[in-house]
């Protein structure tokens, strides 16, 4: 859904400062991630999964993006259509020390093209 189609109050209800903008939590994100890579067990001293390039569609303020950045080793393209969400994601990523791995992009997910990929993991 394009932002111009959303009711005016949508971004007031889902303010960028909320801890997360969708269902789930860090544990559920990690569980889903572990299901994607069961054939790639990690050594006990390795805290991240080898994933390659990640696309996070509709990233919002980045609650799951930050989990992915801490537990994978690939670069992340985080896409959302609301700049305040991306600003908050960048603030949180800097505070978490993972800003260098996350590139944000303000646009509709429908605008992605072949030049944006390829991706090894698409998270939405």
Biopython code that builds the backbone (N, CA, C, O; Angstrom):
import numpy as np
from Bio.PDB.StructureBuilder import StructureBuilder

atoms = [
    (1, "UNK", "N", (0.846, -1.172, 0.000)),
    (1, "UNK", "CA", (0.000, 0.000, 0.000)),
    (1, "UNK", "C", (0.890, 1.234, 0.000)),
    (1, "UNK", "O", (1.796, 1.341, 0.826)),
    (2, "UNK", "N", (0.648, 2.154, -0.902)),
    (2, "UNK", "CA", (1.408, 3.393, -0.950)),
    (2, "UNK", "C", (1.014, 4.290, 0.210)),
    (2, "UNK", "O", (-0.118, 4.239, 0.689)),
    (3, "UNK", "N", (1.964, 5.120, 0.663)),
    (3, "UNK", "CA", (1.700, 5.969, 1.822)),
    (3, "UNK", "C", (0.546, 6.935, 1.570)),
    (3, "UNK", "O", (-0.160, 7.293, 2.513)),
    (4, "UNK", "N", (0.333, 7.368, 0.326)),
    (4, "UNK", "CA", (-0.771, 8.290, 0.062)),
    (4, "UNK", "C", (-2.137, 7.616, 0.201)),
    (4, "UNK", "O", (-3.155, 8.307, 0.251)),
    (5, "UNK", "N", (-2.182, 6.299, 0.264)),
    (5, "UNK", "CA", (-3.435, 5.580, 0.441)),
    (5, "UNK", "C", (-3.749, 5.327, 1.914)),
    (5, "UNK", "O", (-4.870, 4.941, 2.248)),
    (6, "UNK", "N", (-2.789, 5.536, 2.785)),
    (6, "UNK", "CA", (-2.992, 5.262, 4.197)),
    (6, "UNK", "C", (-3.821, 6.377, 4.841)),
    (6, "UNK", "O", (-3.707, 7.538, 4.450)),
    (7, "UNK", "N", (-4.647, 6.028, 5.820)),
    (7, "UNK", "CA", (-5.378, 7.064, 6.551)),
    (7, "UNK", "C", (-4.390, 8.010, 7.227)),
    (7, "UNK", "O", (-3.285, 7.609, 7.591)),
    (8, "UNK", "N", (-4.789, 9.246, 7.389)),
    (8, "UNK", "CA", (-3.895, 10.272, 7.949)),
    (8, "UNK", "C", (-3.373, 9.906, 9.335)),
    (8, "UNK", "O", (-2.254, 10.280, 9.686)),
    (9, "UNK", "N", (-4.152, 9.192, 10.117)),
    (9, "UNK", "CA", (-3.746, 8.879, 11.489)),
    (9, "UNK", "C", (-2.802, 7.676, 11.590)),
    (9, "UNK", "O", (-2.301, 7.387, 12.677)),
    (10, "UNK", "N", (-2.551, 6.975, 10.492)),
    (10, "UNK", "CA", (-1.734, 5.756, 10.543)),
    (10, "UNK", "C", (-0.375, 6.002, 11.188)),
    (10, "UNK", "O", (0.029, 5.262, 12.084)),
    (11, "UNK", "N", (0.328, 7.033, 10.739)),
    (11, "UNK", "CA", (1.672, 7.287, 11.244)),
    (11, "UNK", "C", (1.655, 7.914, 12.631)),
    (11, "UNK", "O", (2.690, 7.949, 13.297)),
    (12, "UNK", "N", (0.515, 8.407, 13.081)),
    (12, "UNK", "CA", (0.397, 8.858, 14.468)),
    (12, "UNK", "C", (0.286, 7.659, 15.400)),
    (12, "UNK", "O", (0.886, 7.644, 16.475)),
    (13, "UNK", "N", (-0.482, 6.654, 14.988)),
    (13, "UNK", "CA", (-0.653, 5.448, 15.800)),
    (13, "UNK", "C", (0.639, 4.648, 15.827)),
    (13, "UNK", "O", (1.061, 4.181, 16.885)),
    (14, "UNK", "N", (1.271, 4.487, 14.663)),
    (14, "UNK", "CA", (2.510, 3.716, 14.547)),
    (14, "UNK", "C", (3.697, 4.668, 14.496)),
    (14, "UNK", "O", (4.387, 4.777, 13.482)),
    (15, "UNK", "N", (3.915, 5.346, 15.603)),
    (15, "UNK", "CA", (4.989, 6.322, 15.718)),
    (15, "UNK", "C", (6.348, 5.623, 15.663)),
    (15, "UNK", "O", (6.500, 4.510, 16.167)),
    (16, "UNK", "N", (7.321, 6.271, 15.059)),
    (16, "UNK", "CA", (8.647, 5.688, 14.890)),
    (16, "UNK", "C", (9.321, 5.351, 16.213)),
    (16, "UNK", "O", (10.210, 4.500, 16.245)),
    (17, "UNK", "N", (8.920, 5.995, 17.302)),
    (17, "UNK", "CA", (9.580, 5.765, 18.588)),
    (17, "UNK", "C", (9.119, 4.482, 19.293)),
    (17, "UNK", "O", (9.702, 4.101, 20.308)),
    (18, "UNK", "N", (8.080, 3.810, 18.771)),
    (18, "UNK", "CA", (7.639, 2.560, 19.389)),
    (18, "UNK", "C", (8.768, 1.528, 19.325)),
    (18, "UNK", "O", (9.590, 1.575, 18.410)),
    (19, "UNK", "N", (8.821, 0.600, 20.280)),
    (19, "UNK", "CA", (9.888, -0.413, 20.255)),
    (19, "UNK", "C", (9.895, -1.241, 18.975)),
    (19, "UNK", "O", (10.961, -1.571, 18.455)),
    (20, "UNK", "N", (8.713, -1.577, 18.466)),
    (20, "UNK", "CA", (8.590, -2.312, 17.202)),
    (20, "UNK", "C", (7.242, -1.963, 16.602)),
    (20, "UNK", "O", (6.320, -1.567, 17.315)),
    (21, "UNK", "N", (7.130, -2.111, 15.292)),
    (21, "UNK", "CA", (5.912, -1.697, 14.588)),
    (21, "UNK", "C", (5.085, -2.872, 14.089)),
    (21, "UNK", "O", (4.098, -2.672, 13.381)),
    (22, "UNK", "N", (5.464, -4.079, 14.443)),
    (22, "UNK", "CA", (4.734, -5.262, 14.009)),
    (22, "UNK", "C", (4.802, -6.333, 15.073)),
    (22, "UNK", "O", (5.373, -6.121, 16.143)),
    (23, "UNK", "N", (4.221, -7.481, 14.783)),
    (23, "UNK", "CA", (4.211, -8.571, 15.763)),
    (23, "UNK", "C", (5.590, -9.192, 15.927)),
    (23, "UNK", "O", (6.484, -8.974, 15.109)),
    (24, "UNK", "N", (5.751, -9.959, 16.984)),
    (24, "UNK", "CA", (6.989, -10.693, 17.206)),
    (24, "UNK", "C", (7.891, -10.012, 18.201)),
    (24, "UNK", "O", (7.545, -8.997, 18.806)),
    (25, "UNK", "N", (9.052, -10.598, 18.353)),
    (25, "UNK", "CA", (10.079, -10.090, 19.248)),
    (25, "UNK", "C", (11.421, -10.629, 18.784)),
    (25, "UNK", "O", (11.494, -11.327, 17.772)),
    (26, "UNK", "N", (12.479, -10.314, 19.511)),
    (26, "UNK", "CA", (13.805, -10.773, 19.086)),
    (26, "UNK", "C", (13.884, -12.295, 19.043)),
    (26, "UNK", "O", (14.484, -12.862, 18.130)),
    (27, "UNK", "N", (13.281, -12.954, 20.026)),
    (27, "UNK", "CA", (13.329, -14.427, 20.060)),
    (27, "UNK", "C", (12.654, -15.036, 18.837)),
    (27, "UNK", "O", (13.157, -16.013, 18.282)),
    (28, "UNK", "N", (11.530, -14.479, 18.410)),
    (28, "UNK", "CA", (10.848, -15.045, 17.242)),
    (28, "UNK", "C", (11.633, -14.772, 15.956)),
    (28, "UNK", "O", (11.639, -15.600, 15.046)),
    (29, "UNK", "N", (12.288, -13.626, 15.880)),
    (29, "UNK", "CA", (13.135, -13.340, 14.724)),
    (29, "UNK", "C", (14.297, -14.328, 14.669)),
    (29, "UNK", "O", (14.618, -14.857, 13.605)),
    (30, "UNK", "N", (14.922, -14.572, 15.811)),
    (30, "UNK", "CA", (16.041, -15.518, 15.855)),
    (30, "UNK", "C", (15.587, -16.943, 15.554)),
    (30, "UNK", "O", (16.311, -17.698, 14.904)),
    (31, "UNK", "N", (14.412, -17.313, 16.014)),
    (31, "UNK", "CA", (13.898, -18.656, 15.727)),
    (31, "UNK", "C", (13.670, -18.817, 14.226)),
    (31, "UNK", "O", (14.054, -19.832, 13.645)),
    (32, "UNK", "N", (13.045, -17.822, 13.599)),
    (32, "UNK", "CA", (12.823, -17.888, 12.147)),
    (32, "UNK", "C", (14.153, -17.939, 11.405)),
    (32, "UNK", "O", (14.305, -18.711, 10.458)),
    (33, "UNK", "N", (15.101, -17.136, 11.821)),
    (33, "UNK", "CA", (16.412, -17.131, 11.179)),
    (33, "UNK", "C", (17.101, -18.488, 11.313)),
    (33, "UNK", "O", (17.725, -18.969, 10.367)),
    (34, "UNK", "N", (16.988, -19.100, 12.485)),
    (34, "UNK", "CA", (17.625, -20.403, 12.683)),
    (34, "UNK", "C", (16.968, -21.483, 11.830)),
    (34, "UNK", "O", (17.624, -22.454, 11.451)),
    (35, "UNK", "N", (15.684, -21.328, 11.523)),
    (35, "UNK", "CA", (15.001, -22.290, 10.659)),
    (35, "UNK", "C", (15.455, -22.159, 9.209)),
    (35, "UNK", "O", (15.391, -23.126, 8.450)),
    (36, "UNK", "N", (15.907, -20.986, 8.827)),
    (36, "UNK", "CA", (16.371, -20.766, 7.456)),
    (36, "UNK", "C", (17.750, -21.361, 7.206)),
    (36, "UNK", "O", (18.085, -21.702, 6.071)),
    (37, "UNK", "N", (18.540, -21.485, 8.246)),
    (37, "UNK", "CA", (19.920, -21.934, 8.096)),
    (37, "UNK", "C", (20.248, -23.143, 8.963)),
    (37, "UNK", "O", (21.296, -23.153, 9.609)),
    (38, "UNK", "N", (19.387, -24.167, 9.003)),
    (38, "UNK", "CA", (19.695, -25.321, 9.855)),
    (38, "UNK", "C", (20.882, -26.138, 9.354)),
    (38, "UNK", "O", (21.544, -26.820, 10.136)),
    (39, "UNK", "N", (21.147, -26.072, 8.073)),
    (39, "UNK", "CA", (22.243, -26.855, 7.505)),
    (39, "UNK", "C", (23.596, -26.164, 7.688)),
    (39, "UNK", "O", (24.630, -26.717, 7.314)),
    (40, "UNK", "N", (23.593, -24.981, 8.252)),
    (40, "UNK", "CA", (24.823, -24.222, 8.447)),
    (40, "UNK", "C", (25.054, -23.996, 9.944)),
    (40, "UNK", "O", (24.942, -22.869, 10.425)),
    (41, "UNK", "N", (25.374, -25.059, 10.675)),
    (41, "UNK", "CA", (25.583, -24.872, 12.115)),
    (41, "UNK", "C", (26.742, -23.918, 12.361)),
    (41, "UNK", "O", (27.736, -23.909, 11.636)),
    (42, "UNK", "N", (26.584, -23.134, 13.387)),
    (42, "UNK", "CA", (27.611, -22.162, 13.723)),
    (42, "UNK", "C", (28.536, -22.745, 14.777)),
    (42, "UNK", "O", (28.086, -23.428, 15.696)),
    (43, "UNK", "N", (29.828, -22.476, 14.646)),
    (43, "UNK", "CA", (30.734, -22.851, 15.728)),
    (43, "UNK", "C", (30.308, -22.124, 17.009)),
    (43, "UNK", "O", (29.702, -21.054, 16.951)),
    (44, "UNK", "N", (30.626, -22.705, 18.144)),
    (44, "UNK", "CA", (30.209, -22.120, 19.420)),
    (44, "UNK", "C", (30.720, -20.697, 19.592)),
    (44, "UNK", "O", (30.079, -19.887, 20.261)),
    (45, "UNK", "N", (31.864, -20.385, 18.999)),
    (45, "UNK", "CA", (32.427, -19.049, 19.171)),
    (45, "UNK", "C", (31.941, -18.060, 18.106)),
    (45, "UNK", "O", (32.371, -16.906, 18.098)),
    (46, "UNK", "N", (31.064, -18.492, 17.220)),
    (46, "UNK", "CA", (30.562, -17.608, 16.155)),
    (46, "UNK", "C", (29.136, -17.194, 16.470)),
    (46, "UNK", "O", (28.251, -18.039, 16.604)),
    (47, "UNK", "N", (28.915, -15.896, 16.587)),
    (47, "UNK", "CA", (27.603, -15.389, 16.995)),
    (47, "UNK", "C", (26.704, -15.066, 15.815)),
    (47, "UNK", "O", (25.550, -14.685, 16.010)),
    (48, "UNK", "N", (27.211, -15.210, 14.584)),
    (48, "UNK", "CA", (26.407, -14.823, 13.426)),
    (48, "UNK", "C", (26.338, -15.954, 12.403)),
    (48, "UNK", "O", (27.224, -16.806, 12.337)),
    (49, "UNK", "N", (25.278, -15.945, 11.615)),
    (49, "UNK", "CA", (25.120, -16.899, 10.513)),
    (49, "UNK", "C", (25.652, -16.262, 9.231)),
    (49, "UNK", "O", (25.495, -15.059, 9.018)),
    (50, "UNK", "N", (26.267, -17.055, 8.398)),
    (50, "UNK", "CA", (26.711, -16.559, 7.088)),
    (50, "UNK", "C", (25.499, -16.547, 6.163)),
    (50, "UNK", "O", (24.954, -17.598, 5.828)),
    (51, "UNK", "N", (25.084, -15.357, 5.755)),
    (51, "UNK", "CA", (23.846, -15.254, 4.995)),
    (51, "UNK", "C", (23.980, -14.636, 3.618)),
    (51, "UNK", "O", (23.149, -14.915, 2.754)),
    (52, "UNK", "N", (24.959, -13.829, 3.379)),
    (52, "UNK", "CA", (25.008, -13.089, 2.128)),
    (52, "UNK", "C", (24.168, -11.833, 2.232)),
    (52, "UNK", "O", (23.929, -11.332, 3.331)),
    (53, "UNK", "N", (23.719, -11.321, 1.098)),
    (53, "UNK", "CA", (22.985, -10.049, 1.052)),
    (53, "UNK", "C", (21.543, -10.232, 1.503)),
    (53, "UNK", "O", (20.872, -11.190, 1.117)),
    (54, "UNK", "N", (21.075, -9.288, 2.334)),
    (54, "UNK", "CA", (19.732, -9.347, 2.909)),
    (54, "UNK", "C", (18.924, -8.140, 2.461)),
    (54, "UNK", "O", (19.420, -7.013, 2.450)),
    (55, "UNK", "N", (17.671, -8.389, 2.091)),
    (55, "UNK", "CA", (16.713, -7.331, 1.780)),
    (55, "UNK", "C", (15.630, -7.383, 2.845)),
    (55, "UNK", "O", (14.973, -8.410, 3.012)),
    (56, "UNK", "N", (15.434, -6.277, 3.573)),
    (56, "UNK", "CA", (14.382, -6.183, 4.584)),
    (56, "UNK", "C", (13.317, -5.237, 4.046)),
    (56, "UNK", "O", (13.484, -4.017, 4.061)),
    (57, "UNK", "N", (12.215, -5.822, 3.569)),
    (57, "UNK", "CA", (11.117, -5.050, 2.966)),
    (57, "UNK", "C", (10.130, -4.597, 4.032)),
    (57, "UNK", "O", (9.693, -5.395, 4.861)),
    (58, "UNK", "N", (9.780, -3.319, 4.008)),
    (58, "UNK", "CA", (8.869, -2.792, 5.015)),
    (58, "UNK", "C", (9.525, -2.830, 6.379)),
    (58, "UNK", "O", (8.923, -3.283, 7.353)),
    (59, "UNK", "N", (10.747, -2.359, 6.451)),
    (59, "UNK", "CA", (11.559, -2.496, 7.656)),
    (59, "UNK", "C", (11.045, -1.689, 8.841)),
    (59, "UNK", "O", (11.404, -1.973, 9.984)),
    (60, "UNK", "N", (10.212, -0.688, 8.584)),
    (60, "UNK", "CA", (9.725, 0.135, 9.692)),
    (60, "UNK", "C", (10.883, 0.778, 10.424)),
    (60, "UNK", "O", (11.836, 1.246, 9.799)),
    (61, "UNK", "N", (10.807, 0.803, 11.747)),
    (61, "UNK", "CA", (11.871, 1.422, 12.537)),
    (61, "UNK", "C", (13.017, 0.466, 12.834)),
    (61, "UNK", "O", (13.928, 0.812, 13.587)),
    (62, "UNK", "N", (12.987, -0.722, 12.259)),
    (62, "UNK", "CA", (14.141, -1.598, 12.251)),
    (62, "UNK", "C", (14.322, -2.564, 13.398)),
    (62, "UNK", "O", (15.436, -3.044, 13.607)),
    (63, "UNK", "N", (13.279, -2.873, 14.154)),
    (63, "UNK", "CA", (13.449, -3.818, 15.264)),
    (63, "UNK", "C", (14.067, -5.127, 14.778)),
    (63, "UNK", "O", (15.042, -5.602, 15.361)),
    (64, "UNK", "N", (13.513, -5.712, 13.720)),
    (64, "UNK", "CA", (14.044, -6.969, 13.194)),
    (64, "UNK", "C", (15.320, -6.742, 12.396)),
    (64, "UNK", "O", (16.168, -7.631, 12.332)),
    (65, "UNK", "N", (15.471, -5.582, 11.793)),
    (65, "UNK", "CA", (16.675, -5.274, 11.025)),
    (65, "UNK", "C", (17.904, -5.329, 11.923)),
    (65, "UNK", "O", (18.949, -5.853, 11.536)),
    (66, "UNK", "N", (17.767, -4.788, 13.113)),
    (66, "UNK", "CA", (18.884, -4.778, 14.053)),
    (66, "UNK", "C", (19.225, -6.188, 14.525)),
    (66, "UNK", "O", (20.398, -6.518, 14.697)),
    (67, "UNK", "N", (18.210, -7.017, 14.734)),
    (67, "UNK", "CA", (18.453, -8.413, 15.110)),
    (67, "UNK", "C", (19.210, -9.110, 13.978)),
    (67, "UNK", "O", (20.194, -9.811, 14.215)),
    (68, "UNK", "N", (18.743, -8.910, 12.757)),
    (68, "UNK", "CA", (19.428, -9.509, 11.605)),
    (68, "UNK", "C", (20.876, -9.028, 11.512)),
    (68, "UNK", "O", (21.776, -9.819, 11.232)),
    (69, "UNK", "N", (21.099, -7.746, 11.744)),
    (69, "UNK", "CA", (22.452, -7.195, 11.651)),
    (69, "UNK", "C", (23.374, -7.775, 12.722)),
    (69, "UNK", "O", (24.565, -7.969, 12.476)),
    (70, "UNK", "N", (22.842, -8.048, 13.885)),
    (70, "UNK", "CA", (23.663, -8.605, 14.967)),
    (70, "UNK", "C", (23.925, -10.103, 14.802)),
    (70, "UNK", "O", (24.899, -10.622, 15.348)),
    (71, "UNK", "N", (23.068, -10.799, 14.056)),
    (71, "UNK", "CA", (23.164, -12.261, 13.996)),
    (71, "UNK", "C", (23.436, -12.818, 12.601)),
    (71, "UNK", "O", (23.356, -14.028, 12.393)),
    (72, "UNK", "N", (23.752, -11.959, 11.658)),
    (72, "UNK", "CA", (24.145, -12.394, 10.321)),
    (72, "UNK", "C", (25.387, -11.610, 9.918)),
    (72, "UNK", "O", (25.788, -10.669, 10.603)),
    (73, "UNK", "N", (25.985, -12.002, 8.812)),
    (73, "UNK", "CA", (27.188, -11.288, 8.389)),
    (73, "UNK", "C", (27.028, -10.557, 7.062)),
    (73, "UNK", "O", (27.990, -9.955, 6.583)),
    (74, "UNK", "N", (25.855, -10.589, 6.460)),
    (74, "UNK", "CA", (25.659, -9.944, 5.162)),
    (74, "UNK", "C", (25.229, -8.494, 5.272)),
    (74, "UNK", "O", (24.694, -8.074, 6.297)),
    (75, "UNK", "N", (25.465, -7.730, 4.212)),
    (75, "UNK", "CA", (24.954, -6.358, 4.174)),
    (75, "UNK", "C", (23.428, -6.385, 4.047)),
    (75, "UNK", "O", (22.862, -7.309, 3.462)),
    (76, "UNK", "N", (22.779, -5.379, 4.591)),
    (76, "UNK", "CA", (21.317, -5.325, 4.618)),
    (76, "UNK", "C", (20.836, -4.068, 3.914)),
    (76, "UNK", "O", (21.305, -2.967, 4.204)),
    (77, "UNK", "N", (19.893, -4.237, 2.982)),
    (77, "UNK", "CA", (19.174, -3.114, 2.384)),
    (77, "UNK", "C", (17.810, -3.073, 3.061)),
    (77, "UNK", "O", (17.012, -3.999, 2.908)),
    (78, "UNK", "N", (17.537, -2.008, 3.806)),
    (78, "UNK", "CA", (16.285, -1.842, 4.539)),
    (78, "UNK", "C", (15.407, -0.837, 3.805)),
    (78, "UNK", "O", (15.781, 0.325, 3.650)),
    (79, "UNK", "N", (14.234, -1.288, 3.352)),
    (79, "UNK", "CA", (13.350, -0.478, 2.520)),
    (79, "UNK", "C", (12.060, -0.175, 3.275)),
    (79, "UNK", "O", (11.434, -1.075, 3.835)),
    (80, "UNK", "N", (11.667, 1.094, 3.287)),
    (80, "UNK", "CA", (10.380, 1.498, 3.841)),
    (80, "UNK", "C", (9.935, 2.759, 3.115)),
    (80, "UNK", "O", (10.743, 3.438, 2.481)),
    (81, "UNK", "N", (8.651, 3.067, 3.210)),
    (81, "UNK", "CA", (8.115, 4.239, 2.503)),
    (81, "UNK", "C", (7.821, 5.412, 3.435)),
    (81, "UNK", "O", (7.074, 6.319, 3.068)),
    (82, "UNK", "N", (8.407, 5.403, 4.651)),
    (82, "UNK", "CA", (8.168, 6.489, 5.613)),
    (82, "UNK", "C", (9.506, 6.905, 6.221)),
    (82, "UNK", "O", (10.103, 6.152, 6.989)),
    (83, "UNK", "N", (9.972, 8.099, 5.879)),
    (83, "UNK", "CA", (11.302, 8.566, 6.288)),
    (83, "UNK", "C", (11.510, 8.575, 7.799)),
    (83, "UNK", "O", (12.596, 8.199, 8.240)),
    (84, "UNK", "N", (10.537, 8.983, 8.627)),
    (84, "UNK", "CA", (10.784, 8.939, 10.077)),
    (84, "UNK", "C", (11.140, 7.536, 10.587)),
    (84, "UNK", "O", (11.920, 7.412, 11.530)),
    (85, "UNK", "N", (10.587, 6.488, 9.985)),
    (85, "UNK", "CA", (10.960, 5.126, 10.382)),
    (85, "UNK", "C", (12.421, 4.858, 10.046)),
    (85, "UNK", "O", (13.157, 4.292, 10.855)),
    (86, "UNK", "N", (12.838, 5.263, 8.855)),
    (86, "UNK", "CA", (14.222, 5.038, 8.445)),
    (86, "UNK", "C", (15.193, 5.856, 9.298)),
    (86, "UNK", "O", (16.287, 5.391, 9.618)),
    (87, "UNK", "N", (14.787, 7.080, 9.667)),
    (87, "UNK", "CA", (15.623, 7.903, 10.542)),
    (87, "UNK", "C", (15.823, 7.211, 11.892)),
    (87, "UNK", "O", (16.928, 7.193, 12.433)),
    (88, "UNK", "N", (14.746, 6.644, 12.426)),
    (88, "UNK", "CA", (14.829, 5.943, 13.708)),
    (88, "UNK", "C", (15.691, 4.686, 13.573)),
    (88, "UNK", "O", (16.482, 4.380, 14.465)),
    (89, "UNK", "N", (15.545, 3.970, 12.482)),
    (89, "UNK", "CA", (16.380, 2.793, 12.238)),
    (89, "UNK", "C", (17.852, 3.189, 12.210)),
    (89, "UNK", "O", (18.682, 2.518, 12.824)),
    (90, "UNK", "N", (18.182, 4.254, 11.516)),
    (90, "UNK", "CA", (19.569, 4.692, 11.449)),
    (90, "UNK", "C", (20.098, 5.104, 12.826)),
    (90, "UNK", "O", (21.253, 4.832, 13.155)),
    (91, "UNK", "N", (19.264, 5.752, 13.622)),
    (91, "UNK", "CA", (19.664, 6.146, 14.969)),
    (91, "UNK", "C", (19.943, 4.903, 15.816)),
    (91, "UNK", "O", (20.960, 4.834, 16.506)),
    (92, "UNK", "N", (19.043, 3.930, 15.760)),
    (92, "UNK", "CA", (19.202, 2.702, 16.540)),
    (92, "UNK", "C", (20.398, 1.882, 16.054)),
    (92, "UNK", "O", (21.122, 1.299, 16.862)),
    (93, "UNK", "N", (20.604, 1.840, 14.747)),
    (93, "UNK", "CA", (21.731, 1.087, 14.193)),
    (93, "UNK", "C", (23.060, 1.701, 14.639)),
    (93, "UNK", "O", (24.001, 0.978, 14.966)),
    (94, "UNK", "N", (23.134, 3.017, 14.653)),
    (94, "UNK", "CA", (24.355, 3.683, 15.120)),
    (94, "UNK", "C", (24.600, 3.363, 16.589)),
    (94, "UNK", "O", (25.730, 3.072, 16.979)),
    (95, "UNK", "N", (23.553, 3.414, 17.403)),
    (95, "UNK", "CA", (23.685, 3.115, 18.832)),
    (95, "UNK", "C", (24.108, 1.667, 19.067)),
    (95, "UNK", "O", (24.819, 1.371, 20.027)),
    (96, "UNK", "N", (23.667, 0.763, 18.184)),
    (96, "UNK", "CA", (23.994, -0.665, 18.318)),
    (96, "UNK", "C", (25.330, -1.030, 17.669)),
    (96, "UNK", "O", (25.792, -2.164, 17.801)),
    (97, "UNK", "N", (25.950, -0.081, 16.971)),
    (97, "UNK", "CA", (27.226, -0.339, 16.327)),
    (97, "UNK", "C", (27.153, -1.144, 15.041)),
    (97, "UNK", "O", (28.143, -1.748, 14.632)),
    (98, "UNK", "N", (25.977, -1.158, 14.393)),
    (98, "UNK", "CA", (25.818, -1.929, 13.158)),
    (98, "UNK", "C", (25.441, -1.059, 11.954)),
    (98, "UNK", "O", (25.056, -1.583, 10.910)),
    (99, "UNK", "N", (25.548, 0.244, 12.093)),
    (99, "UNK", "CA", (25.122, 1.158, 11.025)),
    (99, "UNK", "C", (25.859, 0.914, 9.715)),
    (99, "UNK", "O", (25.286, 1.112, 8.644)),
    (100, "UNK", "N", (27.104, 0.493, 9.778)),
    (100, "UNK", "CA", (27.883, 0.254, 8.568)),
    (100, "UNK", "C", (27.395, -0.911, 7.735)),
    (100, "UNK", "O", (27.778, -1.036, 6.572)),
    (101, "UNK", "N", (26.565, -1.762, 8.294)),
    (101, "UNK", "CA", (26.046, -2.941, 7.582)),
    (101, "UNK", "C", (24.666, -2.717, 7.000)),
    (101, "UNK", "O", (24.177, -3.548, 6.234)),
    (102, "UNK", "N", (24.015, -1.589, 7.356)),
    (102, "UNK", "CA", (22.630, -1.360, 6.945)),
    (102, "UNK", "C", (22.564, -0.133, 6.047)),
    (102, "UNK", "O", (23.023, 0.951, 6.406)),
    (103, "UNK", "N", (21.982, -0.331, 4.873)),
    (103, "UNK", "CA", (21.719, 0.791, 3.964)),
    (103, "UNK", "C", (20.209, 0.951, 3.908)),
    (103, "UNK", "O", (19.494, -0.009, 3.620)),
    (104, "UNK", "N", (19.714, 2.161, 4.181)),
    (104, "UNK", "CA", (18.272, 2.398, 4.139)),
    (104, "UNK", "C", (17.893, 3.010, 2.801)),
    (104, "UNK", "O", (18.690, 3.689, 2.155)),
    (105, "UNK", "N", (16.637, 2.748, 2.399)),
    (105, "UNK", "CA", (16.136, 3.277, 1.138)),
    (105, "UNK", "C", (14.674, 3.650, 1.299)),
    (105, "UNK", "O", (13.839, 2.810, 1.632)),
    (106, "UNK", "N", (14.374, 4.922, 1.059)),
    (106, "UNK", "CA", (13.008, 5.435, 1.140)),
    (106, "UNK", "C", (12.315, 5.221, -0.197)),
    (106, "UNK", "O", (12.566, 5.942, -1.163)),
    (107, "UNK", "N", (11.447, 4.228, -0.241)),
    (107, "UNK", "CA", (10.695, 3.951, -1.466)),
    (107, "UNK", "C", (9.707, 2.823, -1.239)),
    (107, "UNK", "O", (9.715, 2.148, -0.210)),
    (108, "UNK", "N", (8.862, 2.648, -2.232)),
    (108, "UNK", "CA", (7.925, 1.543, -2.232)),
    (108, "UNK", "C", (8.678, 0.266, -2.599)),
    (108, "UNK", "O", (9.604, 0.292, -3.410)),
    (109, "UNK", "N", (8.275, -0.837, -1.998)),
    (109, "UNK", "CA", (8.915, -2.108, -2.346)),
    (109, "UNK", "C", (8.651, -2.468, -3.803)),
    (109, "UNK", "O", (9.393, -3.255, -4.391)),
    (110, "UNK", "N", (7.609, -1.902, -4.386)),
    (110, "UNK", "CA", (7.312, -2.176, -5.797)),
    (110, "UNK", "C", (8.312, -1.529, -6.734)),
    (110, "UNK", "O", (8.364, -1.870, -7.915)),
    (111, "UNK", "N", (9.109, -0.597, -6.221)),
    (111, "UNK", "CA", (10.079, 0.083, -7.079)),
    (111, "UNK", "C", (11.414, -0.650, -7.165)),
    (111, "UNK", "O", (12.311, -0.207, -7.882)),
    (112, "UNK", "N", (11.560, -1.752, -6.454)),
    (112, "UNK", "CA", (12.808, -2.502, -6.525)),
    (112, "UNK", "C", (12.990, -3.089, -7.919)),
    (112, "UNK", "O", (12.032, -3.530, -8.554)),
    (113, "UNK", "N", (14.220, -3.085, -8.376)),
    (113, "UNK", "CA", (14.502, -3.624, -9.699)),
    (113, "UNK", "C", (15.685, -4.565, -9.663)),
    (113, "UNK", "O", (16.273, -4.809, -8.609)),
    (114, "UNK", "N", (16.022, -5.084, -10.811)),
    (114, "UNK", "CA", (17.113, -6.051, -10.927)),
    (114, "UNK", "C", (18.428, -5.466, -10.424)),
    (114, "UNK", "O", (19.273, -6.200, -9.911)),
    (115, "UNK", "N", (18.609, -4.171, -10.562)),
    (115, "UNK", "CA", (19.845, -3.538, -10.119)),
    (115, "UNK", "C", (20.012, -3.492, -8.610)),
    (115, "UNK", "O", (21.113, -3.244, -8.119)),
    (116, "UNK", "N", (18.951, -3.724, -7.878)),
    (116, "UNK", "CA", (19.027, -3.722, -6.415)),
    (116, "UNK", "C", (19.569, -5.043, -5.869)),
    (116, "UNK", "O", (20.137, -5.074, -4.777)),
    (117, "UNK", "N", (19.402, -6.107, -6.603)),
    (117, "UNK", "CA", (19.789, -7.432, -6.138)),
    (117, "UNK", "C", (21.071, -7.872, -6.772)),
    (117, "UNK", "O", (21.785, -7.059, -7.359)),
    (118, "UNK", "N", (21.379, -9.134, -6.669)),
    (118, "UNK", "CA", (20.541, -10.195, -6.088)),
    (118, "UNK", "C", (20.643, -10.195, -4.563)),
    (118, "UNK", "O", (21.533, -9.577, -3.979)),
    (119, "UNK", "N", (19.701, -10.908, -3.935)),
    (119, "UNK", "CA", (19.692, -11.065, -2.485)),
    (119, "UNK", "C", (19.685, -12.553, -2.141)),
    (119, "UNK", "O", (19.142, -13.382, -2.870)),
    (120, "UNK", "N", (20.299, -12.855, -1.021)),
    (120, "UNK", "CA", (20.344, -14.226, -0.546)),
    (120, "UNK", "C", (19.210, -14.505, 0.453)),
    (120, "UNK", "O", (18.816, -15.652, 0.661)),
    (121, "UNK", "N", (18.701, -13.437, 1.059)),
    (121, "UNK", "CA", (17.624, -13.555, 2.026)),
    (121, "UNK", "C", (16.720, -12.352, 1.893)),
    (121, "UNK", "O", (17.189, -11.214, 1.903)),
    (122, "UNK", "N", (15.414, -12.595, 1.767)),
    (122, "UNK", "CA", (14.425, -11.509, 1.756)),
    (122, "UNK", "C", (13.581, -11.652, 3.003)),
    (122, "UNK", "O", (12.947, -12.683, 3.227)),
    (123, "UNK", "N", (13.580, -10.606, 3.814)),
    (123, "UNK", "CA", (12.845, -10.592, 5.086)),
    (123, "UNK", "C", (11.734, -9.556, 4.960)),
    (123, "UNK", "O", (11.969, -8.447, 4.481)),
    (124, "UNK", "N", (10.543, -9.908, 5.380)),
    (124, "UNK", "CA", (9.450, -8.954, 5.305)),
    (124, "UNK", "C", (8.475, -9.202, 6.434)),
    (124, "UNK", "O", (7.473, -8.497, 6.551)),
]
sb = StructureBuilder()
sb.init_structure("model")
sb.init_model(0)
sb.init_chain("A")
sb.init_seg("    ")
for serial, (resi, resn, name, xyz) in enumerate(atoms, 1):
    if name == "N":
        sb.init_residue(resn, " ", resi, " ")
    sb.init_atom(name, np.array(xyz, "f"), 0.0, 1.0, " ", f" {name:<3s}", serial, name[0])
structure = sb.get_structure()
